Amino acid sequence: MVNNADKERWIEEVLNSTRGMSRAQPGDDLLEKIHSKINNYREAKTIPFPVKQWVAAAILLVLLNAGSVVWFTANSKKAINTDNVNPLASEMQLESTYNY
C-alpha cells in the first residue's frame, strides 16, 4: 500500500509540473477569419419539392389500385363454385380430402 506521504509528494510533483506553462493563445488572424466567414455567409439553397410529380404518382397508384380491385372482383365472380350438388359441404366439413 502506498504511504500517505508518498501520495502527497506525488500530488505535489504533478501540480508543480504545470508551473511555467502559459495559456494557449489564439492566432493573430483568427478574429479576421471569423469576421470573413460571418460576412461571406450565404443562405442555404432550398431544393424545390416536385409536388406535381408526386401528385401524379399518387393518382396513378390510386387508379391502379382501383383497377385491380375491379378486375379481381370481376374475375372472382367467374370462379364461383358452379357445383350445386352440395354448396354447403365445405362449410359443414362434409367433404373428404383424404387420399387413401
Buried (B, 14 or more C-beta within 10 A) or exposed (E): EEEEEEEEEEEEEEEEEEEEEEEEEEEEEEEEEEEEEEEEEEEEEEEEEEEEEEEEEEEEEEEEEEEEEEEEEEEEEEEEEEEEEEEEEEEEEEEEEEEE
